[in-house]
Amino acid sequence: MGAETKSTTKESTSKINTTRPPRENTTVEPTHRGDGGGVRYLVDADGTRQEVVIPIGVYKQLLEELEELDDVRAYDEAKREGGDPISLADMKADLGL
């Protein structure tokens, strides 16, 4: 923690600032077993949830799912644009592979 991070696998993944401290006057709300298993919320003085802290495994799974969604959106966009399909062999030749 403590540094600004950016996913290197997809350009479309936005920057996440991990250096910002929690808002003033926030406390950690205790979680219950049925509340996401390890998910914690930072709440203000009124008890309103302001931020969420999730386990690293959940975070990694969310990133994977976002990347998959990005791939699906790119596929859908390519299908809408149309164009002539090319073979894998032709694509590799064009890329010099």
N, C-alpha and C positions, 0 to 999 in steps of 0.2 A: 504494500500500500504506500501511498504517498507520492505517486507520480501519475501524470496524465497518460492514459493508455489508449491505444487504437489497435483494432484487430488488423492483423496483417494478411488475413486470408481473403477479405473482401474489401474493396474500396468503398462500398456503399455503407459499411458499418460506421456509425457515427462515433465521435470521440466521447469518452467517458472520463469525467474529471473526478479522480479519486482523492484529490488533495484538499477538497473543501471540507472543513469541519462541520459537524452537525449544527443545525440552527440553535440559536440561544434558547434557553429555557426548554430543552427537550429532555425527556427521560426515556428509558427503554421500557416498553410495555411487555410484561411477561406473556409468553405464548403458552398455548395448551396443545396437547398432542394432536388434536383434530385441526389445528390451525396451520398446517403446512409443514410440520416437522422441522423445527429449527429456524423458521422464519421469525424474525424479530422486527418490531416496529418502533420507530422513534416518535414519541408523541409530545405535543406541546402541553402547556399547563392545563388546558381544557380537556386533555385526553384525546385530541384530534390527531390522527395519524399523519405524520409529516414526511417520513422516510421509511424505507424498508431495508433490512439487512438479511441477506439470504446466504445459505451455505454455498461454498465454491462449486460443489457438484451441481447444484440447481442452476447456478450462474452459467456454468459450462454447457449444460443441457439447453438452456435458453439461447445461448449463442449459436449452438449447432442448429437449433430449430429456426432461428432467424436467418442463418446462412442458407438453409434448405428453402425457406420461403423466398429468399432473394433469387435463388436458382429457378424456382417455379415462376416467379414474376418475369425473369429474363426470358424464359422459354415462352411464356404467354405473349410477351412483347414481340419476340421474333416471329411467332406464328401469325400475329396480327399484321406485321410488316410484310409478310409474304416473301417473295423472292424465290429464286431457284435453289433447291437443295444441292449440296455437293457431297461427293463420297468422302469417306474418311481418308482414303488414299490420296485424293486430290487436295484435301485440306492439309494433310501432313506435307505434301509436296510444296504447297504454297507457303507453309511455315518453315520449310527447309529441314524437316525432321526425317 
